[in-house]
């Protein structure tokens, strides 16, 4: 599992990185903003435990931190994952990932609310997380998910001898367009690349996002993100099939994509949690 070291930050700044997010709060200088449709965001928080404290880290995240975050207005759901395979040498983000689905009209107002909750202890601090190493990025969806079942010729995961358990995974890819080729890059991604990848056996859906805010400016985060959900009896076999399809041209690539992409294969650490469930005693 690949991970890099990061420049130390203050505890307060690191805490802020855990939870710089949007919510449904809508006030500026005490004046309510006009009602407007809430925007949706995907808040990604990458982190790692302090050495030797992984069990404590996971218990705090599941039992305290996720419920605390889902109590912030605008937080609708959360999912935890861990990287099981990094696909490129540039894939150096911390291995644990928390994803929050957030609906908001005002990111700045929520940042203030999150900081208030941190300073008053409403958001409980953990003792097993490496705060200086946290990386947070906020993405907005470019459209709804594309579903494999919408395309002719897609198939479920192929059974592999000796591998009887069908497991869930996510393929998360960060990338940038080459300068002056952004339109070409986006057209290729939407109309060719996502559909091509969804033809890999076992792939279920793919959705693209654009960076809305890099809450960890010391870390370079590419501007675009795609998230694929898939099932596999053998992750190595699925990865090998992805590579074969790229090399053969079955999965079409484009020179409009810059060579600095980051590729992660992640495994869910549990079911997706929703605000109502997290609020139950």
C-alpha positions as CSV (number, residue, x, y, z in Angstrom):
1,X,0.0,0.0,0.0
2,X,1.6,3.3,-1.1
3,X,1.5,6.4,1.1
4,X,3.6,9.5,1.4
5,X,4.7,11.8,4.2
6,X,3.2,15.2,4.4
7,X,4.3,18.5,5.8
8,X,3.2,18.9,9.5
9,X,0.4,21.2,10.2
10,X,-1.1,22.5,13.4
11,X,-3.6,20.3,15.2
12,X,-6.4,22.9,14.5
13,X,-5.6,23.1,10.8
14,X,-5.5,19.3,10.6
15,X,-8.8,19.0,12.4
16,X,-10.3,21.5,10.0
17,X,-9.0,19.3,7.1
18,X,-11.1,16.4,8.4
19,X,-14.3,18.4,8.1
20,X,-14.1,21.4,5.7
21,X,-17.4,20.7,4.1
22,X,-20.7,22.2,2.9
23,X,-24.0,22.2,4.6
24,X,-27.5,23.6,4.4
25,X,-26.7,26.6,6.5
26,X,-27.5,29.8,4.6
27,X,-26.6,33.0,6.4
28,X,-24.2,35.9,5.6
29,X,-23.6,38.6,8.2
30,X,-26.8,37.5,9.9
31,X,-28.9,37.9,6.8
32,X,-30.6,34.8,5.4
33,X,-29.6,34.0,1.8
34,X,-32.4,33.7,-0.7
35,X,-33.6,30.1,-1.0
36,X,-31.7,28.3,-3.7
37,X,-31.3,24.7,-4.7
38,X,-28.6,23.0,-2.6
39,X,-25.5,22.0,-4.4
40,X,-24.2,18.5,-3.9
41,X,-20.6,17.7,-3.0
42,X,-18.4,14.7,-2.4
43,X,-16.1,15.4,0.5
44,X,-13.1,13.1,0.5
45,X,-10.9,12.8,3.6
46,X,-7.7,10.7,3.4
47,X,-6.0,9.7,6.6
48,X,-3.9,7.1,8.4
49,X,-3.7,5.8,12.0
50,X,-0.7,6.5,14.3
51,X,1.6,3.4,14.1
52,X,0.3,0.6,16.3
53,X,-3.1,2.2,16.8
54,X,-5.1,1.0,13.8
55,X,-7.8,-0.8,15.8
56,X,-8.3,2.3,18.0
57,X,-8.4,4.5,14.9
58,X,-11.1,2.5,13.2
59,X,-13.2,2.2,16.3
60,X,-13.1,6.0,16.8
61,X,-13.9,6.7,13.1
62,X,-16.9,4.3,13.0
63,X,-18.3,4.9,16.5
64,X,-17.6,8.6,17.1
65,X,-16.3,10.6,14.1
66,X,-18.7,9.5,11.4
67,X,-21.8,10.0,13.6
68,X,-20.4,13.4,14.7
69,X,-19.9,14.5,11.1
70,X,-23.3,13.3,10.0
71,X,-24.8,15.6,12.7
72,X,-23.5,18.6,10.8
73,X,-26.3,20.2,8.7
74,X,-26.1,19.1,5.1
75,X,-24.3,15.8,5.7
76,X,-26.5,13.1,4.2
77,X,-24.3,10.0,4.1
78,X,-20.8,8.6,4.7
79,X,-18.8,5.7,3.5
80,X,-15.4,4.5,4.7
81,X,-12.9,2.7,2.4
82,X,-9.3,1.5,2.5
83,X,-6.9,1.3,-0.4
84,X,-6.0,-2.3,-1.2
85,X,-4.0,-1.5,-4.4
86,X,-2.4,1.7,-5.7
87,X,-2.4,1.7,-9.5
88,X,0.3,4.4,-10.3
89,X,3.6,5.6,-8.7
90,X,1.8,9.0,-8.1
91,X,-0.9,7.3,-6.0
92,X,0.5,8.5,-2.7
93,X,-2.5,9.7,-0.7
94,X,-3.1,8.2,2.8
95,X,-4.8,4.7,2.6
96,X,-7.9,5.3,4.6
97,X,-10.7,7.3,2.9
98,X,-14.0,8.7,4.3
99,X,-16.4,10.0,1.7
100,X,-19.3,12.3,2.8
101,X,-22.3,13.1,0.6
102,X,-23.1,16.7,1.3
103,X,-25.9,19.0,0.1
104,X,-25.3,22.7,0.7
105,X,-26.1,26.3,-0.3
106,X,-23.1,27.8,1.4
107,X,-19.7,26.2,1.9
108,X,-18.3,29.1,3.9
109,X,-21.1,29.0,6.4
110,X,-20.6,25.4,7.1
111,X,-16.8,25.8,7.4
112,X,-17.6,28.2,10.3
113,X,-20.0,25.8,11.8
114,X,-17.5,22.9,11.7
115,X,-14.8,25.0,13.3
116,X,-17.3,26.0,16.0
117,X,-18.0,22.4,16.7
118,X,-14.3,21.5,16.8
119,X,-13.5,24.3,19.3
120,X,-16.4,23.4,21.6
121,X,-15.7,19.6,21.4
122,X,-18.9,18.7,19.6
123,X,-16.7,17.0,17.0
124,X,-14.7,14.7,19.3
125,X,-11.0,14.4,18.6
126,X,-9.4,11.0,18.2
127,X,-6.1,10.0,19.8
128,X,-5.1,7.4,17.1
129,X,-5.2,9.5,13.9
130,X,-2.2,11.1,12.3
131,X,-3.6,14.6,12.1
132,X,-0.6,16.2,10.2
133,X,-1.1,13.6,7.4
134,X,-4.8,14.3,6.7
135,X,-5.7,15.3,3.1
136,X,-9.1,16.7,2.3
137,X,-10.6,17.5,-1.1
138,X,-14.1,18.5,-2.1
139,X,-15.6,17.5,-5.4
140,X,-18.8,18.3,-7.2
141,X,-20.5,15.9,-9.6
142,X,-20.4,16.6,-13.3
143,X,-23.5,14.5,-13.9
144,X,-25.4,11.5,-12.7
145,X,-23.7,8.0,-12.6
146,X,-23.5,6.1,-15.8
147,X,-24.8,2.5,-15.2
148,X,-23.3,-0.5,-16.9
149,X,-26.8,-2.0,-17.3
150,X,-27.6,0.9,-19.7
151,X,-25.0,-0.4,-22.2
152,X,-25.3,-3.4,-24.4
153,X,-22.7,-6.1,-23.9
154,X,-21.8,-5.5,-20.3
155,X,-21.5,-8.5,-18.1
156,X,-21.4,-9.5,-14.4
157,X,-18.1,-10.5,-12.7
158,X,-16.6,-13.7,-14.0
159,X,-16.2,-16.5,-11.6
160,X,-12.5,-17.4,-10.9
161,X,-11.6,-21.0,-9.8
162,X,-10.5,-21.0,-6.2
163,X,-12.2,-17.7,-5.5
164,X,-15.7,-18.2,-4.2
165,X,-16.5,-14.8,-2.6
166,X,-17.9,-12.0,-4.7
167,X,-16.5,-8.7,-3.2
168,X,-17.3,-5.0,-3.7
169,X,-14.6,-2.6,-4.8
170,X,-14.2,1.0,-6.0
171,X,-11.8,2.3,-8.7
172,X,-11.0,5.9,-8.0
173,X,-9.0,7.9,-10.5
174,X,-7.8,11.5,-10.3
175,X,-6.6,13.1,-13.5
176,X,-6.0,16.4,-15.3
177,X,-6.5,17.4,-19.0
178,X,-3.5,18.5,-21.0
179,X,-3.3,22.3,-21.4
180,X,-5.7,23.7,-24.0
181,X,-7.4,20.2,-24.5
182,X,-9.9,20.2,-21.7
183,X,-13.0,20.0,-23.9
184,X,-11.5,17.1,-25.8
185,X,-10.6,15.4,-22.5
186,X,-14.1,15.8,-21.1
187,X,-15.7,14.5,-24.3
188,X,-13.5,11.5,-24.4
189,X,-14.1,10.7,-20.7
190,X,-17.9,11.0,-20.9
191,X,-18.6,9.4,-24.3
192,X,-15.8,6.8,-24.6
193,X,-13.8,6.1,-21.4
194,X,-16.5,5.7,-18.8
195,X,-18.6,3.4,-21.1
196,X,-15.5,1.4,-22.1
197,X,-14.5,0.8,-18.5
198,X,-18.1,-0.2,-17.6
199,X,-17.7,-3.1,-20.1
200,X,-15.1,-4.7,-17.9
201,X,-16.9,-7.7,-16.3
202,X,-18.3,-6.8,-12.9
203,X,-18.4,-3.1,-13.3
204,X,-21.6,-1.5,-12.1
205,X,-21.4,2.3,-12.4
206,X,-19.2,5.2,-13.1
207,X,-19.5,8.9,-12.1
208,X,-17.3,11.9,-12.8
209,X,-16.6,14.8,-10.5
210,X,-14.7,18.1,-10.6
211,X,-12.6,19.6,-7.9
212,X,-14.5,22.3,-6.0
213,X,-12.0,23.0,-3.2
214,X,-8.6,21.7,-2.2
215,X,-8.8,21.9,1.6
216,X,-5.2,20.7,1.9
217,X,-3.2,23.2,-0.3
218,X,0.1,21.5,0.6
219,X,-1.0,18.5,-1.5
220,X,-1.5,18.6,-5.2
221,X,-5.0,17.3,-6.1
222,X,-5.8,16.8,-9.8
223,X,-8.9,18.6,-11.0
224,X,-11.0,15.7,-12.1
225,X,-12.1,12.5,-10.5
226,X,-14.0,9.4,-11.6
227,X,-15.4,6.8,-9.3
228,X,-16.3,3.3,-10.5
229,X,-18.1,0.7,-8.4
230,X,-17.5,-2.9,-9.3
231,X,-17.7,-6.5,-8.0
232,X,-15.0,-9.1,-8.4
233,X,-14.1,-12.6,-7.3
234,X,-10.4,-11.8,-7.7
235,X,-9.2,-8.2,-7.7
236,X,-5.9,-9.1,-9.3
237,X,-7.7,-10.8,-12.2
238,X,-9.9,-7.7,-12.7
239,X,-6.9,-5.4,-12.7
240,X,-5.2,-7.6,-15.2
241,X,-8.3,-7.5,-17.4
242,X,-8.4,-3.6,-17.2
243,X,-4.7,-3.5,-18.3
244,X,-5.3,-5.9,-21.2
245,X,-8.2,-3.9,-22.5
246,X,-6.2,-0.7,-22.4
247,X,-3.2,-2.2,-24.2
248,X,-5.4,-3.8,-26.8
249,X,-7.3,-0.5,-27.4
250,X,-10.6,-2.1,-26.3
251,X,-10.6,0.6,-23.6
252,X,-9.8,3.7,-25.6
253,X,-7.3,6.1,-24.1
254,X,-6.6,9.7,-25.0
255,X,-3.5,11.9,-25.2
256,X,-5.7,14.7,-24.0
257,X,-5.3,13.3,-20.5
258,X,-2.1,14.4,-18.7
259,X,0.2,11.7,-17.4
260,X,-0.1,12.7,-13.7
261,X,-3.1,10.6,-12.8
262,X,-3.6,8.8,-9.5
263,X,-5.3,5.4,-9.4
264,X,-6.7,3.6,-6.4
265,X,-8.5,0.4,-5.9
266,X,-10.4,0.6,-2.6
267,X,-12.4,-1.8,-0.5
268,X,-15.4,-0.7,1.6
269,X,-14.9,-1.0,5.3
270,X,-18.6,-1.3,6.0
271,X,-22.0,-0.2,4.7
272,X,-22.8,3.3,3.8
273,X,-24.1,5.3,6.8
274,X,-26.9,7.8,6.6
275,X,-27.7,10.7,8.9
276,X,-30.9,9.2,10.3
277,X,-29.2,5.9,11.2
278,X,-26.2,7.7,12.7
279,X,-28.5,9.8,14.9
280,X,-30.1,6.7,16.6
281,X,-28.9,6.1,20.2
